[in-house]
Amino acid sequence: MGRGLYSTHLNLRSVREAMVMRAQRMTHLLDAGMANNLRRELCLCGLLLPLEDAMDEPLGTIQRRAPLSERVYDANVLDTGPYASGLQMARARESNDASAIRKLSETHGLDLEEVNRALLRLLADLEVERPAA
């Protein structure tokens, strides 16, 4: 494989796509008007979760070795902080559990209509590969 988690190996394609989708969900769910550095942190929150399985280490240990903000660590490891709601909602969206999505919306004061709009913005941003004719 050679390049680890980011390899072009076909078996990892769905893992990579899920990582990117989670990161994009978070940036669409939380305030889109944020500064670029905060937007990058949101993406990192979504991208880091699969590292725990890939590296066979707790995510907290992995993140402590990386130069990441406490906000990223808090969301991924402690499930707290300003990014936790977006990460929780992204995970709920991945599971397609409507009751969890509704409960998280209520818990975090997110309007379900806005949550759905965020999903639509995400889908609109996707580039779809079309098979050759």
Buried (B, 14 or more C-beta within 10 A) or exposed (E): EEEEBEBEBEEBEEBBEBBBBBBBBBBBBBEEEEEEEBBBBBBBBBBBBBBBEEEEEEBEEBBEEEEBBEBBBBBBBEEEBBBBBBBBBBBBBEEEEEEBBEEBBEEBEBEEEEBEEBBEBBEEEEEEEEEEE
